[in-house]
C-alpha cells in the first residue's frame, strides 16, 4: 500500500484520530480507541509489549488509560509531526502532561509515535518510542507530590505502594 496515500490524506486522518483521542481522554472511556485501527493492526509499546488486533489493542488501552498514570494525563498535545507519504507513515512527538499534583509542579514526558496509515481513516500500526525509566520516574514524582498534598486517590496510592522504593 505504500505510495497510495497523499501526505494531506495521512495528515487529515491523523488529525481526526487525534481528535477522537481527545474525546477518550475527556470522557475516560477508551473502549473506542481500538476502532481507530484496522482489524489486524499492530501496536508496539516498547515497555509493555506488542498488541495484535483490535481486541488486544482495546484491552491494553482500557487497562492502561483507566489506571494511574495514564488516567490522569490531561491530553496528548503534539510538538511536531512529519509525513512520509511513500511509506504511508506519520511520525510525531507527543507530550504526556500531568495535572498540577498540588504544588504547581508541571510534569510531562514526551514520546515519539510512528503511525502507519491503511486508508479509510484507519491505521494499521502504531509504535510508541520513549524512555520508560524517565516516564516511570515522572509518574513516581507526581504521585509523591500528590500524596503529600492530599490529592492522591487510592489508585495513585497503590501505585506508590507498589513502586516507591524510597518509602520502604
N, C-alpha and C positions, 0 to 999 in steps of 0.2 A: 504493500500500500504506500510505500514511500514515494514522495513526489506527487501524490494525488491531491493534496490539500494545499490551499494558499496560506500564507502567513496570516492574512486577515481572518480567514475561517478559523484557524487554530487559536488566534488571539481572542476572537469573539466567543468561541466555545469555552475557553478557559475563564473569560470574564463571567460568563453565565454560571460555570462551575463554582467559581469563587463567590458569586452572589448567593448561590444555594448554600454554600458552606457558612456564610454569614448568618443565614436563616437557621441552620442547625445549631450554630453557636448561641444565637439569641434564645432559641426555644429549649435547648438542652436535649432535643430529640434527634439522635444521629442515625436512626434506622434507615433513612432515605439516602445516606451517603453512598452506599454501595451501588445504588441505582444510577449513579453518575458514570459508572464504568460498564464495559461490555461484560457479558456473562462469563467469559473466560479470562477476565483481566487478572493481572498480577500486580500485587502491591508489595514493594520491597521496603521494609522498615528495618534498617541495619541493627538496631538494638533489640528488636522484638521478634524479628523473623520475616519470612516471606509468606504472603497470603494469596491463595489462588482461588479465583472465582468470587462471585458476589457474596455467597454465604460466609466464606472465611473473612472477606473484607468487612462485611457487615458486623460479624461477631467481634472482630478486632476493634472496629471504630466505636461501636457501642460500649464495649468494655473499657477502652482507653479514654474516650472522651466524656464518659459519665462518672469517672472517678478522678481523684486527685493524682497528678496535677492538671491533666487535660481539661477537666471540668471547670476549672477556674480561669483558664485563659480567656482574655477579653476579646480576642479576634485573631486574625492571621493576615495582617497587612503585608503587602508586597513592597519590597525595597526596589527591586528591578526585575525585569524579565527580558528574555530574548527568545526568538523563534527560529528554529531550523526547519523550514518547510520541507526540504528534501528528505529529512528524517522523520517528519511529522511530529516534531518534539518542541515543547516549550520548556525552558529552564528558567527558574526564578528563585529569588531569595525571599523566604517567608519569615517574618518576625513572629515570635510567640510571646507576646506581652502578658504579664500577670497584673492583676489589680493591686492597688495600694494595700499592703498587708497590715497597715495600721500606723505606720510611722512616716509615710510619704515616700518610702523607697520604691523605685521603679526598676523592676527586674524583667528581663527577657533574654531569650537565646534564639538565634536565627537558625534556619536550616536551608539547604539548597534542595529544591524539588525539581525533579525531572518528570515531565508528563509526556506520554505518547498518545497522540490523538488517533482515533479509529474512525472518525466520521459520525455523522448524525448526532453531534453534540456529546458523544461518549468518548471516554478514554480507555485504552487497553492496558495501560501500565502507569504506575506512579512509583517513584523511588525517592525517598527522603534521605538526605545525607547531612549528618550533623555530628557533633561531638557529644555522645551520650553522657560522658562524665561531667562535662560542663553543664549540660541540661539538668542532670541529677543534682549537682551542687546548687544550682539556681533554685530548684524545687525545694531542696532542704532549707536553704537560706530563707526563702519566702515562708515556708511552714514554721520555722523557728520564730520569725518576727511576728507572724500572725498569732501564734500561740502566746507569745509574750505580750500581745496587745488584745488578748481575749477575742480574737477573730478566727480562731481555728475550730472548724466544725469537727465532728467525730471522724470523718473520712481523713482529714488532714492530720489529726492526732494519731490515727492508726498508721499513716504513712511515716510519721516521725518515730513511732514506737518500733516500726519495722526496720527503718533505715538510718536513724540518727545514732551513730556510734558515739558521738560526743555526750549523749545523755546517759550512756550506760556506764 
